[in-house]
């Protein structure tokens, strides 16, 4: 028989907490062989050695690894003139310019186009240059040419009337007579040339041909005032002083405004 039925029941082991983290495994070299505890000094020494080795590792460039290539910079000097012109939008040749000169004052010049091509002008830039010449330079040239021609015409009139003093007197008389007798458009048209002034003088003195002194409507098919003004804007009239064109303008005004006194 057993000595007693009353024996002490051992207490049950406490269950681990649900949120307890299991201990990390410790390498043997960091564990004290006698006590099994963590050797903090050994762990710290190992960490410092690892950090020193990492800081001494060579970079990719010193280790012989190729660094990623940098994008090459664009150098216009590396292009030949033809490539550079094409890059800027210029045509393949000077013949590639299609210049419009609808104003009729001048036509495209092959030599100028060649110089524009060598300078790398695009078709739009070349057209703009021609347009600016027609807009600004041609009127200036017309003015200078007209002034120069007017000086030559005055010299002829001075010689025709026997000197400057006599011409000034005739000019004064012509202005006074024409201002009372003829419309301003007729005076403006005739006073721009030697032939026109002489026609005014003939009408004032009554020495014009009888066919021109007949009052009435102008002959059918003759030039009207608008047509005569258009002819006066023709470079052949103000620049070239074409005798046939000058005669046509002069006779046209004489027919439109025959002598009235």
LINWO-V429825 format. One record per pair of residues at least 24 apart in sequence whose C-alpha atoms are under 8 Angstrom apart, sorted by sequence separation. I is the first residue (numbers start at 1). J is the second residue. If there is no record, write none. Layout:
i | j
I | J
I | J
This chain:
i | j
93 | 117
99 | 123
228 | 252
98 | 123
228 | 253
91 | 117
97 | 123
174 | 200
178 | 204
90 | 117
96 | 123
99 | 126
100 | 127
174 | 201
177 | 204
99 | 127
224 | 252
225 | 253
97 | 126
98 | 127
101 | 130
105 | 134
223 | 252
90 | 120
174 | 204
222 | 252
90 | 121
91 | 122
99 | 130
103 | 134
225 | 256
88 | 120
89 | 121
90 | 122
91 | 123
224 | 256
89 | 122
90 | 123
105 | 138
88 | 122
89 | 123
85 | 120
84 | 120
85 | 121
219 | 255
157 | 194
218 | 255
156 | 194
218 | 256
217 | 256
153 | 193
154 | 194
185 | 225
189 | 229
153 | 194
150 | 192
212 | 254
150 | 193
189 | 232
212 | 255
215 | 258
214 | 258
215 | 259
213 | 258
214 | 259
215 | 260
212 | 258
213 | 259
212 | 259
213 | 260
195 | 246
199 | 250
195 | 247
193 | 246
206 | 259
196 | 250
195 | 250
199 | 254
203 | 258
204 | 259
206 | 261
203 | 259
204 | 261
190 | 249
189 | 249
190 | 250
189 | 250
190 | 253
189 | 253
186 | 253
186 | 257
183 | 257
182 | 257
181 | 259
181 | 260
181 | 261
149 | 238
149 | 239
146 | 238
145 | 238
146 | 239
145 | 239
142 | 238
142 | 239
105 | 235
